[in-house]
Amino acid sequence: MNVKFNGRTVEIEEQNVSLYDFLLSKQFELGRLVVELNFEIAPREKWRDIILKDNDTIEVLRFVGGG
């Protein structure tokens, strides 16, 4: 299955991969993310329940501190 992740096509070999597991596989610090799935914000409490499908579009925004 292929998904578009932050503008790039990524192949996922496993089936039934949750959004949560996908984000973990990309080694994100999950506490500081906003995730858009197919142009809608994916609620954090649903990440484990959302199963990715072929051609899904995922955009990840990270919050960083600075001064």
ZAMAR-57912 format. One record per residue: x negated, y negated, z of N, C-alpha, C in turn; residue in one letter; residue number from 1. Coordinates in Angstrom, 1 decimal, always signed. Atoms other than C-alpha are relative to their C-alpha. Layout:
# residues N
{sedo {X Y Z} {X Y Z} {X Y Z} 'A' NUM}
...
END
This chain:
# residues 67
{sedo {-0.9 +1.2 +0.0} {+0.0 +0.0 +0.0} {-0.9 -1.2 +0.0} 'M' 1}
{sedo {+0.7 +1.2 +0.0} {-1.2 -3.5 -0.7} {+0.8 -1.1 +0.6} 'N' 2}
{sedo {-0.7 +1.2 -0.5} {-0.4 -6.7 +1.2} {-0.9 -1.2 -0.3} 'V' 3}
{sedo {+0.8 +1.2 +0.2} {-1.5 -10.2 +0.7} {-0.3 -0.6 +1.3} 'K' 4}
{sedo {+0.4 +0.5 -1.3} {-3.4 -11.4 +3.7} {-0.9 -1.2 -0.1} 'F' 5}
{sedo {+0.7 +1.3 +0.1} {-4.5 -15.1 +4.0} {-0.5 -0.2 -1.5} 'N' 6}
{sedo {+0.3 +0.3 +1.4} {-4.4 -15.3 +0.2} {-0.7 +1.1 -0.8} 'G' 7}
{sedo {+0.8 -1.1 +0.7} {-6.3 -12.1 -0.6} {+0.8 +1.3 +0.1} 'R' 8}
{sedo {-0.6 -1.3 +0.0} {-5.0 -8.7 -1.6} {-0.8 +1.0 +0.9} 'T' 9}
{sedo {+0.7 -0.9 -0.9} {-5.8 -6.1 +1.1} {+0.7 +1.4 -0.2} 'V' 10}
{sedo {-0.6 -1.3 +0.1} {-5.2 -2.3 +0.7} {+0.0 +0.6 +1.4} 'E' 11}
{sedo {-0.2 -0.8 -1.3} {-3.8 -0.4 +3.7} {+0.2 +1.4 -0.4} 'I' 12}
{sedo {-0.1 -1.4 +0.4} {-4.3 +3.3 +3.4} {+1.0 +0.7 +0.9} 'E' 13}
{sedo {-0.9 -0.7 -0.9} {-2.2 +4.3 +6.4} {+1.4 -0.4 -0.3} 'E' 14}
{sedo {-1.4 +0.3 +0.1} {+1.6 +4.4 +6.4} {+0.5 -0.4 +1.4} 'Q' 15}
{sedo {-0.7 +0.4 -1.2} {+3.9 +2.9 +9.0} {-0.9 -0.8 +0.9} 'N' 16}
{sedo {+0.9 +0.8 -0.7} {+1.4 +0.3 +10.1} {+0.8 -1.3 +0.5} 'V' 17}
{sedo {-0.7 +1.1 -0.6} {+2.8 -2.3 +12.5} {-0.8 -1.3 -0.3} 'S' 18}
{sedo {+0.7 +1.3 +0.1} {+2.0 -6.0 +12.2} {-1.0 -0.1 +1.1} 'L' 19}
{sedo {+0.9 +0.0 -1.1} {+0.4 -5.7 +15.6} {-1.2 +0.8 -0.2} 'Y' 20}
{sedo {+1.1 -0.9 +0.3} {-1.8 -2.8 +14.6} {-0.9 -0.6 -1.1} 'D' 21}
{sedo {+0.7 +0.6 +1.1} {-2.8 -4.6 +11.4} {-0.9 -1.2 +0.6} 'F' 22}
{sedo {+0.7 +1.1 -0.6} {-3.8 -7.7 +13.4} {-1.2 +0.4 +0.9} 'L' 23}
{sedo {+1.0 -0.6 -0.8} {-5.8 -5.6 +15.9} {-1.2 +0.5 -0.9} 'L' 24}
{sedo {+1.0 -0.5 +0.9} {-7.6 -4.0 +13.0} {-0.9 -1.1 -0.6} 'S' 25}
{sedo {+0.7 +1.1 +0.5} {-8.7 -7.4 +11.8} {-0.8 -0.8 +1.1} 'K' 26}
{sedo {+0.7 +0.5 -1.2} {-10.1 -8.1 +15.3} {+0.3 -1.4 +0.4} 'Q' 27}
{sedo {-0.5 +1.3 -0.4} {-8.0 -11.2 +16.0} {+0.2 +0.0 +1.5} 'F' 28}
{sedo {-0.4 +0.2 -1.4} {-7.7 -12.6 +19.5} {+1.5 -0.4 +0.0} 'E' 29}
{sedo {-1.4 +0.1 +0.2} {-3.9 -12.1 +19.6} {+0.7 -1.1 +0.7} 'L' 30}
{sedo {-0.6 +1.0 -0.8} {-3.2 -14.7 +22.2} {+0.1 -1.4 -0.6} 'G' 31}
{sedo {+0.1 +1.4 +0.6} {-4.0 -17.7 +20.0} {+0.4 +0.0 -1.5} 'R' 32}
{sedo {-0.4 -0.1 +1.4} {-2.2 -16.8 +16.8} {+1.4 -0.3 -0.3} 'L' 33}
{sedo {-1.3 +0.1 +0.6} {+0.8 -17.7 +14.8} {+0.0 +0.8 -1.3} 'V' 34}
{sedo {+0.0 -0.9 +1.2} {+1.7 -15.2 +12.1} {+1.3 -0.3 -0.8} 'V' 35}
{sedo {-1.1 +0.2 +0.9} {+3.8 -15.9 +9.1} {+0.1 +1.3 -0.9} 'E' 36}
{sedo {-0.2 -1.2 +0.8} {+5.3 -12.8 +7.4} {+1.0 -0.3 -1.1} 'L' 37}
{sedo {-0.9 +0.3 +1.1} {+6.8 -13.3 +4.0} {+0.7 -1.4 +0.1} 'N' 38}
{sedo {-0.3 +1.4 -0.1} {+7.0 -17.1 +4.6} {+1.0 -0.3 +1.1} 'F' 39}
{sedo {-0.8 +0.3 -1.2} {+8.8 -16.9 +7.9} {-0.9 +0.4 +1.2} 'E' 40}
{sedo {+0.8 -0.2 -1.2} {+7.2 -17.1 +11.4} {+0.5 +1.4 +0.6} 'I' 41}
{sedo {-0.3 -1.3 -0.6} {+7.1 -13.6 +12.9} {-0.1 -0.1 +1.5} 'A' 42}
{sedo {+0.1 +0.1 -1.4} {+8.0 -13.7 +16.6} {-0.9 +1.0 +0.6} 'P' 43}
{sedo {+1.0 -0.8 -0.7} {+5.2 -12.4 +18.8} {+0.6 +1.3 +0.6} 'R' 44}
{sedo {-0.6 -1.2 -0.7} {+7.6 -10.1 +20.7} {+0.4 +1.1 -1.0} 'E' 45}
{sedo {-0.5 -1.0 +1.0} {+8.5 -8.3 +17.4} {-1.2 +0.6 -0.7} 'K' 46}
{sedo {+1.2 -0.5 +0.7} {+4.9 -7.7 +16.2} {-0.1 +1.5 +0.0} 'W' 47}
{sedo {+0.1 -1.4 -0.1} {+4.9 -4.1 +17.4} {+1.1 +0.7 -0.8} 'R' 48}
{sedo {-1.1 -0.6 +0.6} {+8.2 -3.4 +15.8} {+0.1 -0.2 -1.5} 'D' 49}
{sedo {+0.0 +0.3 +1.4} {+7.5 -4.9 +12.4} {-0.9 +0.9 -0.7} 'I' 50}
{sedo {+0.8 -1.0 +0.8} {+6.3 -2.2 +10.0} {-0.2 -0.7 -1.4} 'I' 51}
{sedo {+0.4 +0.6 +1.3} {+4.4 -3.6 +7.0} {+0.5 +0.8 -1.2} 'L' 52}
{sedo {-0.5 -0.6 +1.2} {+5.7 -2.9 +3.5} {-0.9 -0.5 -1.1} 'K' 53}
{sedo {+0.8 +0.4 +1.2} {+4.0 -3.0 +0.1} {+0.4 -1.4 -0.5} 'D' 54}
{sedo {-0.2 +1.4 +0.5} {+3.6 -6.5 -1.2} {+0.4 -1.0 +1.1} 'N' 55}
{sedo {-0.2 +1.0 -1.1} {+4.2 -8.2 +2.2} {-1.1 -1.1 -0.1} 'D' 56}
{sedo {+1.0 +1.1 +0.0} {+2.5 -11.6 +2.5} {-0.1 -0.4 +1.5} 'T' 57}
{sedo {+0.3 +0.3 -1.4} {+0.8 -12.3 +5.8} {-1.0 -1.2 +0.1} 'I' 58}
{sedo {+0.9 +1.1 -0.2} {-0.7 -15.6 +6.8} {-0.2 -0.2 +1.5} 'E' 59}
{sedo {+0.4 +0.1 -1.4} {-2.5 -16.0 +10.1} {-0.6 -1.4 +0.3} 'V' 60}
{sedo {+0.6 +1.3 -0.5} {-3.1 -19.4 +11.9} {-0.5 +0.2 +1.3} 'L' 61}
{sedo {+0.6 -0.1 -1.4} {-5.5 -19.5 +14.8} {-0.1 -1.4 +0.6} 'R' 62}
{sedo {+0.2 +1.3 -0.7} {-5.6 -22.2 +17.4} {-1.3 +0.0 +0.7} 'F' 63}
{sedo {+1.3 +0.1 -0.6} {-9.0 -23.4 +18.5} {+0.0 -1.3 +0.8} 'V' 64}
{sedo {+0.2 +1.2 -0.8} {-10.0 -25.9 +21.1} {-1.1 -0.8 -0.5} 'G' 65}
{sedo {+1.1 +0.9 +0.4} {-12.2 -28.8 +20.5} {+0.1 -1.3 +0.7} 'G' 66}
{sedo {-0.1 +1.3 -0.7} {-13.0 -32.2 +21.6} {-0.7 -1.1 -0.7} 'G' 67}
END
